[in-house]
Amino acid sequence: MGQRWQGSARLSIALVTAATAFPLEAERINQEGRILGPAPVVTTPRLFNSSQADAIVSAMQIMPVTSAWNEDISRRPLLSNSALMIAQIKADLASTRQTLRPFYEMNYVLVPENQSRVSIPFLDYPDESDLDGGTFPNGSYPIPSNVPIETWPRGTGSLTLQQWQMDATSVGGDRHGIIVAPGLGSIWETWQMKLTSNGWQASNGAKFDLNSNALRPAGWTSGDAAGLPMFPALVRYDECQRGMVEHALRLVVARTRREYIYPANHFASTIPATSVNYPAMGQRLRLKSSFVIPSSWTKEEKAVLLALKKYGGIVADNGGFFSISVCPDDRFSVSAFNNLSTIDISNFEVVQATGPTEGPRSPGAPAANAGSDQTITGTIATLSGSIAAPNGSAAVQWRLYSGPAPVNIANPYTMSTSVTFTQSGSYTFLLSGDDSVHAVVINVQITSTPTPTPTPSPTPTPPVTPVLSVSVSPQQIAEGGEATFTVSSSAILTTSLTVNYWIGGRAQQGVDYTLSGSAGQIVIPAGASSATIVLHALPDSANERNEGALMHLTAGSDYTLSKRPSARVIILGAR
């Protein structure tokens, strides 16, 4: 954030007549900048491993945008004893278990608002259970007949769902059960849940509000020893298919100390709180930004690792591994997450956590207004919005969210900028404001361009001196990516034309990128009106900020230059 492009050459296509704009005043946008659409409606219980459940959960805002589960911690400072704590976490495990382990564990069922309530006794911790209208020690929970129990169906062999609900083979274990009612904004979670001849029973029951950051009473346990919900922390099939897990993950370590930090509210340990190199419940870890995610790894592995870099993991329980929880969805391939087990614990670090009124939950969050929706009759529109940042400045960025073709946003990092279209249709743009503390605030504008009429053949004109301009696409690339500079003439050339240029900026040629063709010159051949130079960004592992490479055309005797004879590409740093 904060780097800026200058304007670049614009294309022109005649567009006529009007079209209808689409108001988005109430658009729902999650912490990842994904438009959620209308709130989902559940009419019958849906199991987690179905396309119907995918559609529902992908349209849900799972916990508030400001929730600790949805908090971007990629820029949080390290805990002063981060290295010592990571070493302790690793030392507490056998040498064969000192890598990240993805376990197929927690599943869930989605239920309608009117799901029938069932009485369920809580046998071990009724005094730390949410009875939700039940009579002590019984809870009143909306349990459907198809509620899945932990590890079903991937880890239950040939057993039917009902056999697993009844623990027909006496496997035992934690047996977590999760029920979610999106319409009510509620999650119910249990453990050691079992169907008996007398009905359901469990050790404990906890209810969580999907729309609130409120915690359980201090000292109360839940399905996790940290007193945290599990549902917001699971690796789901739908988000892996989109390429990004959009939240923090549930993290299990071998040993914790007798302390909990936000958002946890329960501990389970005999290790004194003064032994600060042991993690507390609620401790936040992240994958180091320097960890290179191999391009050959699966989309599921990439989705998980991107989340661990941005949202991290929250220590939620004690166990025999350093692990995260993946839904036991039978649509995942057998090798979907295999490479994660090669990642040593030393690739993680511990960050300074934020409290209940800190970070994205602190006062003074920015507000964004992307302006009114537009209908245009030409190829150029103006995007004009505003960002209110009570605590100071916020980095501004416009980006194209969806549309039938790429566009050219002249300067995405200003409140007001022009955008050039090459194809008619409806385009959605997002305006974001980032103050590095709060959740990135995002607002939406839709611009609609109508169907173009045929462009008439131009009337022949006498030869004129060509006017040259330059553009670049895309306007920002990652290390290892490529951008194409296009030098364009105002007319088709009858003879070849050699154009001079220089290239500068913070990025250094030969260090940060290479160029195709001859240095300082590009030739537009006869019969053409443009030529291209490809910039290839060189990959490295350095932790650096964004850098720009500016191409500027210089004067020549056979041509003249446009008012803005330059274009800039931003090479995104590995931060």
PEWO-V260613 format. One record per pair of residues at least 24 apart in sequence whose C-alpha atoms are under 7 Angstrom apart, sorted by the first residue. I is the first residue (numbers start at 0). J is the second residue. D is the distance in Angstrom with one decimal. If there is no record, write none. Layout:
BEGIN
((I;J;D) (I;J;D))
END
This chain:
BEGIN
((0;394;6.2) (1;394;5.8) (2;545;6.8) (3;410;6.7) (3;412;5.7) (4;410;5.3) (4;567;5.9) (5;409;6.6) (5;410;5.9) (5;566;6.6) (5;567;6.5) (6;409;4.6) (6;410;6.2) (6;566;6.8) (7;409;6.2) (7;469;6.7) (7;470;5.1) (7;565;6.7) (7;566;5.3) (8;468;6.1) (8;469;5.8) (8;470;5.1) (9;419;6.3) (10;419;6.9) (10;421;6.8) (11;378;5.9) (12;378;6.0) (12;421;6.6) (13;377;6.1) (13;378;6.8) (13;451;6.0) (13;452;6.8) (13;454;6.8) (14;376;5.3) (14;377;4.9) (14;378;6.6) (14;449;6.3) (14;450;6.5) (14;451;4.4) (14;452;6.4) (15;376;5.0) (15;377;6.8) (15;449;6.5) (15;451;6.1) (15;452;6.8) (16;376;6.2) (16;449;6.5) (17;374;6.6) (17;375;7.0) (17;376;6.4) (17;449;6.2) (18;374;6.0) (18;447;6.5) (18;448;6.8) (18;449;5.7) (19;374;6.6) (20;372;6.0) (20;373;5.8) (20;374;5.7) (20;445;6.8) (20;446;6.7) (20;447;5.9) (21;372;6.6) (21;445;6.4) (22;372;6.2) (23;443;6.8) (29;60;6.3) (29;64;6.3) (30;64;5.3) (30;69;6.5) (30;438;6.9) (31;245;6.3) (32;441;6.8) (35;59;6.9) (40;182;6.5) (41;110;6.3) (41;111;4.8) (42;111;5.2) (43;110;6.2) (43;111;5.9) (44;108;6.5) (44;109;5.4) (44;110;4.4) (44;111;6.6) (44;143;6.9) (45;108;5.6) (45;109;5.1) (45;110;6.6) (46;107;6.6) (46;108;4.7) (46;109;6.5) (47;106;6.4) (47;107;5.5) (47;108;5.7) (48;328;5.3) (48;329;6.9) (53;237;5.4) (57;237;6.8) (61;209;5.9) (61;231;6.2) (62;209;4.6) (62;210;5.3) (62;211;6.5) (63;210;5.6) (63;211;6.2) (63;212;6.9) (64;438;6.9) (65;359;5.2) (65;360;5.8) (65;438;6.2) (66;212;5.9) (67;262;6.7) (68;231;6.9) (68;246;5.5) (68;247;5.0) (69;246;4.9) (69;247;6.4) (69;310;6.7) (70;310;6.0) (70;438;7.0) (71;309;5.5) (71;310;5.0) (72;309;5.8) (72;310;5.5) (72;311;6.9) (73;308;6.1) (73;309;4.7) (73;310;6.8) (75;350;6.1) (75;351;6.5) (76;350;5.7) (76;351;5.9) (77;349;5.9) (77;350;4.2) (77;351;5.6) (78;349;5.7) (78;350;4.9) (78;351;4.9) (80;276;7.0) (81;348;5.9) (81;349;4.9) (82;348;6.9) (83;276;6.0) (84;276;4.5) (84;277;5.9) (84;278;6.7) (85;345;6.5) (85;348;6.6) (87;276;6.5) (87;277;6.4) (88;252;6.8) (88;253;7.0) (89;344;6.2) (91;253;6.1) (91;254;7.0) (92;253;6.6) (92;320;6.9) (96;320;6.1) (97;343;6.1) (97;344;6.0) (98;321;6.6) (98;340;5.6) (98;341;6.1) (98;342;5.3) (98;343;4.3) (98;344;5.3) (99;321;5.4) (99;322;5.5) (99;339;6.1) (99;340;5.1) (99;342;5.7) (99;343;6.4) (99;344;6.4) (100;320;7.0) (100;321;6.1) (100;322;4.4) (100;323;6.4) (100;339;6.6) (100;340;5.2) (101;322;5.6) (101;323;5.1) (101;324;6.0) (101;325;6.3) (101;336;6.9) (102;322;6.8) (102;323;6.3) (102;324;5.2) (102;325;5.7) (103;150;6.1) (103;324;6.1) (103;325;4.7) (103;326;5.5) (103;327;4.5) (104;149;5.4) (104;150;4.6) (104;324;5.8) (104;325;5.9) (104;326;5.8) (104;327;5.7) (105;149;4.9) (105;150;6.2) (105;175;6.7) (105;324;6.7) (105;325;6.8) (105;326;5.3) (105;327;6.8) (106;147;6.5) (106;148;6.9) (106;149;5.9) (106;177;6.7) (106;326;5.3) (106;327;6.4) (107;147;6.3) (107;176;6.8) (107;177;4.7) (107;178;5.7) (108;146;5.9) (108;147;6.9) (108;177;6.6) (108;178;5.2) (108;179;6.2) (109;178;6.1) (109;179;4.9) (109;180;5.8) (110;179;6.1) (110;180;5.0) (111;180;5.9) (111;182;6.9) (112;180;6.2) (112;182;5.7) (112;183;6.0) (114;141;5.5) (115;141;5.5) (116;140;5.1) (116;141;4.3) (116;142;6.4) (117;141;6.0) (117;142;6.0) (119;199;5.3) (119;200;5.2) (120;200;5.2) (120;201;6.5) (121;200;6.2) (121;201;5.0) (121;202;4.9) (121;203;5.1) (121;204;6.8) (122;201;6.2) (122;202;4.8) (123;202;4.7) (123;203;6.5) (124;202;6.0) (124;203;5.2) (125;203;6.1) (127;219;5.3) (127;220;6.5) (128;203;5.6) (128;204;4.8) (128;205;5.6) (129;204;5.8) (129;205;5.2) (129;206;5.9) (147;176;6.5) (148;174;5.7) (148;175;5.9) (148;176;5.1) (149;174;5.1) (149;175;5.1) (149;176;6.3) (150;327;5.7) (151;327;6.4) (152;327;6.5) (152;329;6.8) (153;327;5.5) (153;328;6.9) (153;329;6.0) (164;193;5.7) (164;194;5.5) (165;193;5.6) (165;194;4.6) (165;195;6.1) (166;193;6.8) (175;222;6.7) (184;208;5.9) (184;209;4.9) (184;210;6.2) (185;209;5.5) (188;222;6.3) (189;222;5.7) (190;222;5.5) (217;264;5.2) (217;265;6.8) (218;264;5.6) (218;265;4.7) (219;264;6.7) (219;265;5.8) (220;265;5.7) (223;315;5.9) (223;316;5.7) (224;265;6.3) (224;266;6.2) (224;267;6.1) (224;315;6.3) (224;316;5.1) (225;263;5.1) (225;264;6.0) (225;265;4.7) (225;266;5.6) (225;280;5.4) (225;281;6.7) (225;315;4.9) (225;316;6.1) (226;263;5.9) (226;264;5.5) (226;265;5.3) (227;263;5.9) (227;315;6.8) (233;324;5.6) (233;325;5.7) (233;326;6.4) (234;324;6.4) (234;325;4.6) (234;326;6.0) (235;325;6.6) (235;326;5.7) (236;328;6.9) (239;298;6.7) (239;299;5.0) (239;302;5.6) (242;298;6.0) (242;299;6.9) (242;302;4.8) (243;302;4.2) (243;303;6.8) (243;305;6.6) (243;306;6.6) (244;302;5.3) (244;303;5.7) (244;306;5.3) (245;306;6.3) (246;306;6.4) (246;310;5.6) (247;306;6.6) (247;307;6.8) (247;310;4.6) (247;311;5.1) (247;312;5.1) (247;313;6.7) (248;311;6.5) (248;312;4.5) (248;313;6.3) (248;323;6.5) (249;312;5.8) (249;313;5.5) (249;314;6.5) (249;315;6.0) (249;323;5.6) (249;324;6.3) (250;312;5.5) (250;313;5.4) (250;314;4.7) (250;315;5.7) (250;322;5.7) (250;323;5.0) (251;314;5.8) (251;315;5.9) (251;316;5.0) (251;317;5.5) (251;318;6.0) (251;320;6.8) (251;321;5.5) (251;322;5.2) (251;323;6.5) (252;314;7.0) (252;316;6.7) (252;317;5.2) (252;318;5.7) (252;320;6.0) (252;321;4.9) (252;322;7.0) (253;317;5.2) (253;318;4.9) (253;319;5.3) (253;320;6.1) (253;321;6.9) (254;317;5.8) (255;279;5.5) (255;280;6.7) (255;317;6.9) (261;354;5.6) (261;355;6.6) (280;314;5.4) (280;315;5.8) (281;313;5.4) (281;314;4.9) (281;315;6.1) (282;313;5.6) (282;314;5.2) (283;311;6.7) (283;312;5.8) (283;313;4.8) (283;314;6.6) (283;349;5.9) (283;350;5.9) (283;352;6.2) (284;311;5.5) (284;312;5.3) (284;313;6.5) (284;347;6.6) (284;348;5.5) (284;349;4.4) (284;350;6.0) (285;311;4.1) (285;312;6.1) (285;347;5.6) (285;348;5.6) (285;349;6.5) (286;311;6.7) (286;346;6.1) (286;347;4.5) (286;348;6.5) (287;346;5.9) (287;347;5.5) (287;348;6.4) (288;574;6.3) (289;540;6.3) (290;346;6.9) (297;335;6.2) (299;335;6.0) (299;336;6.6) (300;335;6.9) (300;336;5.5) (300;339;6.7) (358;436;5.3) (358;437;5.7) (359;436;6.0) (359;437;3.7) (359;438;5.2) (363;389;5.2) (363;390;5.7) (364;388;6.7) (364;389;6.9) (364;437;5.8) (365;389;6.4) (365;432;6.8) (365;440;6.4) (366;440;6.1) (367;431;6.7) (367;432;6.6) (367;440;6.1) (367;441;6.0) (367;442;5.7) (368;442;5.7) (369;430;5.7) (369;442;5.4) (369;443;5.6) (369;444;5.6) (370;444;6.5) (371;444;6.5) (372;444;5.2) (372;445;5.0) (372;446;5.9) (373;445;6.4) (373;446;4.7) (373;447;6.3) (374;446;5.7) (374;447;4.8) (374;448;6.1) (375;447;6.4) (375;448;5.4) (376;448;6.4) (376;449;6.8) (378;419;5.7) (378;420;5.1) (378;421;6.8) (379;417;6.7) (379;418;5.6) (379;419;4.5) (379;420;6.3) (380;417;5.7) (380;418;5.4) (380;419;6.6) (381;415;6.8) (381;416;5.7) (381;417;4.4) (381;418;6.1) (382;415;5.5) (382;416;5.4) (382;417;6.0) (382;418;7.0) (383;414;5.7) (383;415;4.2) (383;416;6.6) (384;414;5.4) (384;415;6.4) (385;414;6.0) (386;432;6.3) (392;434;6.5) (393;432;5.4) (393;433;4.9) (393;434;4.3) (394;432;5.4) (394;433;5.0) (394;434;6.3) (395;431;5.8) (395;432;4.9) (395;433;6.8) (396;430;5.8) (396;431;5.4) (396;432;6.8) (397;428;6.8) (397;429;5.7) (397;430;4.6) (397;431;6.6) (398;428;5.6) (398;429;5.4) (398;430;6.8) (399;427;6.2) (399;428;4.6) (399;429;6.4) (400;427;5.4) (400;428;5.3) (400;429;6.3) (401;426;5.7) (401;427;5.2) (402;426;4.3) (402;427;6.4) (423;448;4.9) (423;449;5.4) (423;450;5.4) (423;451;6.8) (424;448;5.1) (424;449;6.2) (464;557;6.8) (464;558;5.5) (464;559;6.9) (465;489;5.5) (465;490;6.1) (465;558;5.2) (465;559;6.4) (466;558;6.0) (466;559;4.9) (466;560;5.3) (466;561;6.0) (467;559;6.3) (467;560;4.9) (467;561;5.8) (468;560;6.4) (468;561;5.5) (468;564;5.1) (469;564;5.9) (469;565;5.8) (469;566;6.0) (470;566;5.4) (471;566;6.1) (471;567;6.9) (471;568;6.8) (474;568;4.8) (474;569;6.3) (475;568;5.4) (475;569;4.5) (475;570;5.8) (475;571;6.9) (476;569;6.4) (476;570;5.2) (476;571;6.0) (477;570;5.8) (477;571;5.0) (478;536;5.1) (478;537;5.7) (478;538;4.6) (478;570;6.5) (478;571;6.6) (479;535;6.7) (479;536;5.0) (479;537;5.2) (479;538;4.9) (480;535;6.0) (480;536;5.5) (481;533;6.7) (481;534;5.6) (481;535;4.5) (481;536;6.1) (482;533;5.9) (482;534;5.3) (482;535;6.7) (483;531;6.4) (483;532;5.8) (483;533;4.5) (483;534;6.2) (484;531;5.5) (484;532;5.2) (484;533;6.2) (485;529;6.6) (485;530;5.8) (485;531;4.5) (485;532;6.6) (486;529;5.4) (486;530;5.5) (486;531;6.2) (487;528;5.8) (487;529;4.2) (487;530;6.8) (488;528;5.0) (488;529;5.9) (490;528;6.0) (491;526;5.9) (491;527;5.3) (491;528;4.5) (492;525;5.2) (492;526;5.3) (492;527;5.8) (492;528;6.0) (493;525;5.1) (493;526;5.7) (494;524;6.8) (494;525;4.3) (495;522;6.7) (495;523;5.6) (495;524;4.2) (495;525;4.3) (496;522;5.6) (496;523;5.2) (496;524;6.5) (497;521;5.8) (497;522;4.4) (497;523;6.5) (498;522;6.1) (499;552;6.0) (499;553;5.5) (500;550;6.9) (500;551;5.5) (500;552;4.2) (500;553;5.1) (501;550;6.0) (501;551;5.5) (501;552;6.6) (502;548;6.8) (502;549;5.4) (502;550;4.4) (502;551;6.1) (503;548;5.7) (503;549;5.2) (503;550;6.7) (504;547;5.4) (504;548;4.8) (504;549;5.5) (505;546;5.4) (505;547;5.5) (505;548;6.6) (506;546;5.1) (506;547;5.4) (506;548;5.5) (511;536;5.9) (511;537;5.2) (512;536;4.3) (512;537;5.0) (536;570;7.0) (540;573;6.9) (541;573;6.6) (542;573;5.3) (542;574;5.2) (543;572;5.1) (543;573;5.9) (543;574;5.9) (544;572;4.7) (544;574;6.6) (545;569;6.6) (545;570;5.7) (545;571;4.6) (545;572;4.5) (546;570;5.2) (546;571;6.7))
END
